[in-house]
Amino acid sequence: MLRILVLISVFLGVFHSPAEAQNRAPSLPPTPTEILRHHGYTAEEHSVTTPDGYILKLHRVLPHGGNESSTHQVVFLQHGVLGSSADFLLQGPQQSLPLQLADAGYDVWLGNFRGNTYSRKHNTLSAMDRKFWDFEWHELGVLDLPTMVNYALLVTGEKKLHFVGHSQGATAAFVLLSMQPQYNRAFRTVQALAPVTFMKYTKSPFFKTLSRMTFTPDVVSDYLGLGEFVPSARMLDLGGRMLCKDHAATQSLCLNTLFLLSGFDSDQLNKTLLPEVFSRHPAGSSIYELIHHAQNVKSGNFAQYDHGTVGNLKRYGSTNPPSYDLTKISASVTLHYAQNDWLSSTEDVERLAQKLPNCNGKYLVAAPKFSHYDFMWGTDVKQQVYDKVLKVLNKP
């Protein structure tokens, strides 16, 4: 019911959306493949199965427009928390990163983590089974990402690829490259947009609230759902009151899960795109992914999931979960981050940069209000970020 009220308030322009944006229903085709073909691009769908049985969907965009300078190099894009491959495509040609890459002659692949809209199948489990959702973002890094990367390299015949990850997509890359260092040889470059690793200084009221909770089964079910992340009205109301008590004009926007998690920038936010965004979010996620991030807010570390003293001793042989060893990441890494990002704070990103042995670029977006999802759905400033991404890819 609350989600319906949020959408109604968006359509009524409570947060001052332009008149032409009011009452606008989603107009793009429902799937990434259909969106790509709608814009005249050659698109493919692929499926691949992880070692533990999850069937993941990949979307591919082939080099576009007969570009004679096509590099045929592979660029793999990975969505963030609660997202899907569709996130990268909502703004169409000239504004979406995958389409700019295809126009530049790259072979573009978009991954989908387990549990989202396009990866809700399993060899033996149904998404209706609670066991289906028994994973954290650790599994996204050590199982999903290498499975998808291996497949993209196999199909293309390439030995290496470029990687661009937004938010939790970058998290998974750092997990993979630290836990399975041999994959560093398969990554030409790694670019992280709004990377989420250390979260000591996060401003997100959602995760700050979660980090203070004791996660008994009753608390988890009351606030987050059972297995799949389904935010309750109680959770949204709590976060909304924390965030918007002095900003009644933006209450409807703040009460949406997406912006409770990450914040928003009224100057850069493409409000006409919100019906497309809200029709696709949340795209599907395990409650344990969110709890895992909340644990790192509380600890200040970039560490594996905390199963409690007994569980940690059984799983890790220590009372505390081990931190990811970022010194094992030898791939060339570039970080793109923003001052008004509630998930990926400047202090935490700068700490990440200090830990990486081969951080070859650190770009702070100049606009002071630029936020987490502006990397995907912002207006003019976002293109400055994409220009830097393309520049890194084009380096000899």
N, C-alpha and C positions, 0 to 999 in steps of 0.2 A: 504493500500500500504506500509506504513512504517513497519507494522508487517512482511510483506513478505521480505522486505529488511533486517530486523533484522535477520530473519531466514537464509537468504542467506549468510549473513556475518558470522553467526555462523558456517554454514556448510563449509565456505571457510577458517575457522580457523583464522579469523582476530585477535582474542584474544588468539592465540597460543594454540589452542586445539591440542591434540595428533593426529597424522596422522590417526590412526584408527577411530577416532571420526568424521572425516570429512565425509560429505555426508551421514551421518547415519540417516536413517529415524526411527521414532518410531517403536519399534518391539514388545512391550508388547500388550496383548489383551486390548480392549478399556475400559472395565468396571472393577471395583474392584473385583466383584465376579469371573469374568473370569481370572483375574490376580491371585487370590488366588488358584483357581482350577488348573490353569496352573502350579503352584508350588507344587501341590499335597496336598493342604489343604482343609478341609471341610468348605465350605462357605455357608452362607444363605443371602438372601435379605429380608428385612422387610420394610413395609410402615406404617407410623403413621401420624395422622392429628392433627394439632395444634388447639387450641380453636378458632383462627381466620381464619381457613380454609386452611392453607398451608399443602401440603402433602409432608412429608419428608421421604427420603430413608435412611435406616440404613443397614450397612453391618456387618455381624457377622462372626468371625473366631472361630471355636470350638477347644478345646484343641487338640494338634497334637501328632501323633506318639505313641499313647497308653501309654502316660506318667503316670506311676503308682502313681507319686506324684502330680497328678493334684489336684489343690486346689478347682476347680469349682468356685472360686471367680471371680467376674466380673470386668473387666477393661474397662472403657469407654474412647475412644480417640476422641478428637475433633479438627478438622483442624482450620487453621488460616485464615486471611484476604485473600480474592480472591481465597481460596482453596477449596478442597473437600477431601473426605475420601481417594481418590487415592493417595494423597500426601504421606501418610504413607507407601505406598506399592511399590514404584517405584524401590527400590533397591533390592528387592527380599529376599530370605532366608538368614539368618546370618547377614543381614544388615538393615532390616526393623524392627522397634520396634514391630508392631502387631504380626509379625511372631515369633519373639523372645519370646514374651509373650505367644503365643499359644504353642510354644515348651516347655515353662516352666510350662504349665498346666493351664493357665488362659483361661477363657471364654471372648473373646475379641469382643467388639462392637465399630464400627466406625460410628459417626454421620455425617450428612450433613445439614448445615443450609439452610434455605429458599433462593431460588434464584440461588443456584449453579447448576451445571450440572445435579445432581441427585435429586434435590428438586425444580423443576420448574413447579409443578402442584398446582392447588388450586381448591377448591370446586366450586367456581363461577367465578374466574378471570383467564384470560390468561396471560402468561408471556409477551405477546405483549401489554397488557394494562399497562398504566403508573401507575395506582393505585396498581398494583401487587407489584411494587417496592417502595411503600410508607412505608418504615421501616428503622430503624437505628439498631445499634447493641444492643440497649436496648431490643428490641423485641427478639433478639436471646437469650438473657439471661433470660427474664421473661416468654417467651412463648416456643421457640423452645427447649431449653435445658431441662427444666423440662418435657416437653412432651416426649422427647426421653429417658430420664433417667427413667421416670415412666414405659415406655414400656419395656425397657431392664430388669428392676427389675421384672415386671409382668411375662414376658416370662420365665425368669430364676428361678423365685421363691425365689430370694435372697432379703434380706432387705436392704443391703448396697452394694456399689460398690466403686472401686478405680477410680479416674478421672485423666486423663493426657490431658492437653490442650496446644496446641501450639499457640502462638501469640493471635489472637482474640478469639480463643477457650478458652484460659485462661480468657480473658476479660469477656466473657459470664458467666463463672463460678463465677467470683467475683461479677458480677451483680446479678446473681441468689441468691447466698448465703447471700448477703447483703440485697436484697429486700424481699426475702422469707426465713428467717432464719431457718424455720423448715426443709429445705433441708440439713442443716448441718448434721443432724442425718443420712442422707442417703449416706453420703460420708465417706468411711473409711479413705481415704487420698485424697489430691488434690496436683497434681504436675503440675507446670506451666513451660513450656519451652518457653523462650523468652516472658514473659508476657507483654502485652500492657495494661497499666492502665494510670498512670501519664505519660505525654509526654512533659514535660517542656524542657527537654534537648535532645529531639530527633534530630538526625543528618540527617534524611531523607529529601533530597531536595524536594521531592514530597509533603510531608506534611507541610514542612516549607513554601513552596510556597502557598499551599492551605490556610494555617492559616492567610496569609496576604491579602486574597481576600475578597471582599464583594460579597456575593452569591446572586446576582440578577438572575432571570431566564435566561437571555441571557448569563451571565458568566458561569453558570452551564452547559448549553447546549453546549457552545463553547468548554469547557475544559473536561467535564466529561460525557456528554451524557444526555439523557432524561430518567430518571427512572433507568434503568440498567447502571452500570458503564461501559462505553465504552470510554477509553481514546482517545482523539483526537491527531492528529499529532502535533497540537499546544501545547498541554500539554506535550507530550513526548519531543518535541524539547526544550521547556523551561527548563524542568528538566534536559535533557541531556546536555544542554549548561552549566547549573550551575555545574553539576557534572563532566563533562569530558572535559572542555575547555583546560586543560593541559595534557590530557591523550588520545590522539587521537587513540592510539592502542586499547583502550577498548571502543571506542565510541559505537560500535554496541551492546555490552553487556549492557552498561549504559542506552541506549535508550529503553531497554525492561522494561515494566512497573514493572515487578517483582523486578528487581534490583534497579530501581529508588526508589521504596518504601523502600527497606530494606538494600541495600548495598550488597556486595559480597566479598568473600575471594578467591583469585585466587589460594592459596595453598591448601585449603580444598575443594573447589568446585569440585564436580565430573562432569567434563565437558562432559564425555561420556553420562551422563544422561540428558543433556540439551534438546535433541530432544524430550524425553519423557515429560520433564517439560513444554517446550514451546507448546507442542501439547495439554496441559490440562489447561493452564493458559492464562488469568484469567478464572476461572471456573464459575464466575457469582457473582455479588454483586450489592447492591443498592448504588447509588451515595451518599445517606444520611449516609451510614456507614462511607464512607471516610470523608465526611464533619464533622461528629460527632467526629472522631479522630482529625481532624484539629482544631476543636473548643477547644479540650482539650490541644492541643499544644499551642494555643493562651492564654488560661486561666491559664494553669499550674495545673488545677484541674482534678480529675477523677469524672466527673459530667454527669448528664443526658443532653439530647439534648437541645440546646439553640434555642428556637422558636422566639426569639425577645421579647421585653418587654411586648407587648400585649399578644402574644401567651403564654409566661411564666406565666403571671398573670392568664390567663384562665386555663392553664393546671396544674400549680404547686401552684398558689396562692402567688407567689413571683416574683419579677422582674428578678431574676437570677435563673438558673436551679439548683436544689439541688445536692449536691455531694453524691456519694454512701457512705453509712456508713460502712466502712470496719471493724469497731469494732464489728459488729454483726456476723462476720465470725468466728465461733468457730471450724470449721473443721481443721484438721491438714494439714498445707500447706508447701510444699517444692518448692523453687524457683530455677530454673536453668537459668543462664544468661551469656552474653558474652560481652567482651570489645568493639568489633567492630560491634555491632548490632546497626544499624542506627534507628531502630524503638523503641527498648526497651533498653534505655541507662542504664548504671550501676547506675548513680545517681537516676534515676527514680525508678529502681527496689529496690534499697536500701531504698528509701522513702516508697515504698510499704511494704517492710518487717517491717519497723518500725510501720506501721499502723495496721498490722495484729496481733491479740491477740495470735494466736497459730501458728506462723511461726517456724517450727521445723527443717528447713534446708535451707541454702542459699549457692548455689554452683556456683561460678564464674569459667567458663571454662578457663583452664590454657593457651590455645593458644591465643595470643594477637590479631590475625586477624580473629578468629572464628566469624561468623556473623549469621544473623537472620535465613536464610534458611539452614545453615549448620546443624542445629538441625534435619533437615529432610533429606538433600541430601549431607551432607558432607562426608568426607572419614574417615581416621583412628581416629581422635579425637572424632568424634561423638559417637563412641562406648563407650568412657569413660563416656559420659553423660548417655547413655542407661544403663550402668552397675550401675550407681548411682540410676537411676529410678527403676531398678529391686531390688536393695538393699533395697530401701524404701518400696517397695511392699512386700518384704519377711520378713520385721520386724514382730515379733510376736505381 
